[in-house]
Amino acid sequence: MILDVDEFIRRFILHILPPRFMKIRYFGLLGNRNKTKKLTLCKTLTNTKVLTKENISPLEILKKVSGKDFNLCPVCGIGHLIRPSPA
C-alpha cells in the first residue's frame, strides 16, 4: 500500500491517545484472566498448531515452527553459529 505523507500522518495520529487517557490492556484475548484458555480456543478455531509449554530455547521454537535452523551459517550452510555467553 502506498500512502501520501498527509494520509500516513493522519492514520498514525489516530493511534495517539488524547491527554489524560490511558490504554486499557486488561481485556480481550490477551487479558491476564483466562489468557491461556482463550488463546488455545483461538488456535483450535483457526487450525493453528498449539505449542506445549516446554523448556526449550527460542531458537528451537523457531526451528519447530519454520522448519529452518537459524544456528547454521548463512554463508556455507554447514557450520553452526554459537553465541558467546555474557561475561
SEKESE-704140 format. One record per residue (C-alpha): chain; x, z, y. Coordinates in Angstrom, 2 decimals, always signed. Layout:
BEGIN
<kolmar=A; c1=X; c3=Z; c2=Y>
...
***
This chain:
BEGIN
<kolmar=A; c1=+0.00; c3=+0.00; c2=+0.00>
<kolmar=A; c1=+1.37; c3=-0.95; c2=+3.39>
<kolmar=A; c1=+0.13; c3=+1.00; c2=+6.42>
<kolmar=A; c1=+0.64; c3=+0.69; c2=+10.12>
<kolmar=A; c1=+2.51; c3=+3.55; c2=+11.74>
<kolmar=A; c1=-0.63; c3=+4.78; c2=+13.50>
<kolmar=A; c1=-2.65; c3=+4.83; c2=+10.27>
<kolmar=A; c1=+0.13; c3=+6.63; c2=+8.38>
<kolmar=A; c1=+0.37; c3=+9.32; c2=+11.07>
<kolmar=A; c1=-3.43; c3=+9.67; c2=+11.13>
<kolmar=A; c1=-3.56; c3=+10.20; c2=+7.37>
<kolmar=A; c1=-0.60; c3=+12.58; c2=+7.47>
<kolmar=A; c1=-2.19; c3=+14.71; c2=+10.20>
<kolmar=A; c1=-5.35; c3=+15.05; c2=+8.10>
<kolmar=A; c1=-3.31; c3=+17.28; c2=+5.76>
<kolmar=A; c1=-2.23; c3=+19.67; c2=+8.52>
<kolmar=A; c1=-4.44; c3=+22.71; c2=+8.87>
<kolmar=A; c1=-5.66; c3=+23.86; c2=+12.29>
<kolmar=A; c1=-4.14; c3=+27.04; c2=+13.78>
<kolmar=A; c1=-5.17; c3=+30.33; c2=+12.09>
<kolmar=A; c1=-6.41; c3=+28.52; c2=+8.95>
<kolmar=A; c1=-4.83; c3=+29.36; c2=+5.61>
<kolmar=A; c1=-4.65; c3=+27.38; c2=+2.39>
<kolmar=A; c1=-6.60; c3=+28.86; c2=-0.48>
<kolmar=A; c1=-4.76; c3=+28.47; c2=-3.76>
<kolmar=A; c1=-6.74; c3=+30.84; c2=-5.93>
<kolmar=A; c1=-9.47; c3=+28.46; c2=-7.06>
<kolmar=A; c1=-9.72; c3=+25.26; c2=-9.04>
<kolmar=A; c1=-7.87; c3=+24.16; c2=-12.14>
<kolmar=A; c1=-4.59; c3=+25.77; c2=-11.20>
<kolmar=A; c1=-6.00; c3=+29.12; c2=-10.11>
<kolmar=A; c1=-4.47; c3=+32.05; c2=-11.98>
<kolmar=A; c1=-7.67; c3=+33.12; c2=-13.69>
<kolmar=A; c1=-8.10; c3=+31.17; c2=-16.95>
<kolmar=A; c1=-5.45; c3=+28.64; c2=-15.95>
<kolmar=A; c1=-4.28; c3=+28.03; c2=-19.49>
<kolmar=A; c1=-7.83; c3=+27.57; c2=-20.81>
<kolmar=A; c1=-8.72; c3=+25.13; c2=-18.04>
<kolmar=A; c1=-5.54; c3=+23.11; c2=-18.41>
<kolmar=A; c1=-5.96; c3=+22.98; c2=-22.19>
<kolmar=A; c1=-9.53; c3=+21.76; c2=-21.74>
<kolmar=A; c1=-8.41; c3=+19.11; c2=-19.24>
<kolmar=A; c1=-5.68; c3=+17.92; c2=-21.59>
<kolmar=A; c1=-8.07; c3=+17.65; c2=-24.54>
<kolmar=A; c1=-10.64; c3=+15.77; c2=-22.44>
<kolmar=A; c1=-8.01; c3=+13.30; c2=-21.23>
<kolmar=A; c1=-6.34; c3=+12.99; c2=-24.66>
<kolmar=A; c1=-3.04; c3=+14.29; c2=-23.27>
<kolmar=A; c1=-0.51; c3=+15.95; c2=-25.53>
<kolmar=A; c1=-0.73; c3=+19.74; c2=-25.39>
<kolmar=A; c1=+2.77; c3=+21.22; c2=-25.47>
<kolmar=A; c1=+3.00; c3=+24.65; c2=-27.03>
<kolmar=A; c1=+5.00; c3=+27.41; c2=-25.39>
<kolmar=A; c1=+8.38; c3=+27.28; c2=-27.00>
<kolmar=A; c1=+11.69; c3=+28.48; c2=-25.72>
<kolmar=A; c1=+13.13; c3=+25.04; c2=-25.10>
<kolmar=A; c1=+15.05; c3=+23.69; c2=-22.15>
<kolmar=A; c1=+13.52; c3=+21.34; c2=-19.57>
<kolmar=A; c1=+15.78; c3=+18.54; c2=-20.87>
<kolmar=A; c1=+14.33; c3=+18.98; c2=-24.36>
<kolmar=A; c1=+10.80; c3=+18.82; c2=-22.92>
<kolmar=A; c1=+11.69; c3=+15.59; c2=-21.12>
<kolmar=A; c1=+13.09; c3=+14.21; c2=-24.35>
<kolmar=A; c1=+9.86; c3=+15.09; c2=-26.20>
<kolmar=A; c1=+7.60; c3=+13.62; c2=-23.53>
<kolmar=A; c1=+9.53; c3=+10.48; c2=-22.59>
<kolmar=A; c1=+11.50; c3=+9.87; c2=-25.76>
<kolmar=A; c1=+14.64; c3=+9.35; c2=-23.69>
<kolmar=A; c1=+17.74; c3=+11.55; c2=-23.99>
<kolmar=A; c1=+18.92; c3=+12.44; c2=-20.49>
<kolmar=A; c1=+22.12; c3=+14.02; c2=-21.81>
<kolmar=A; c1=+23.51; c3=+10.62; c2=-22.77>
<kolmar=A; c1=+26.00; c3=+8.98; c2=-20.44>
<kolmar=A; c1=+24.17; c3=+6.36; c2=-18.32>
<kolmar=A; c1=+27.22; c3=+4.05; c2=-18.42>
<kolmar=A; c1=+28.22; c3=+3.90; c2=-22.07>
<kolmar=A; c1=+25.11; c3=+5.46; c2=-23.68>
<kolmar=A; c1=+27.26; c3=+7.27; c2=-26.24>
<kolmar=A; c1=+28.92; c3=+10.30; c2=-24.65>
<kolmar=A; c1=+26.99; c3=+13.44; c2=-23.77>
<kolmar=A; c1=+26.85; c3=+14.87; c2=-20.27>
<kolmar=A; c1=+27.26; c3=+18.64; c2=-20.15>
<kolmar=A; c1=+26.59; c3=+20.61; c2=-17.00>
<kolmar=A; c1=+29.16; c3=+23.29; c2=-16.19>
<kolmar=A; c1=+27.78; c3=+26.81; c2=-16.21>
<kolmar=A; c1=+27.74; c3=+28.57; c2=-12.82>
<kolmar=A; c1=+30.68; c3=+30.88; c2=-12.37>
***
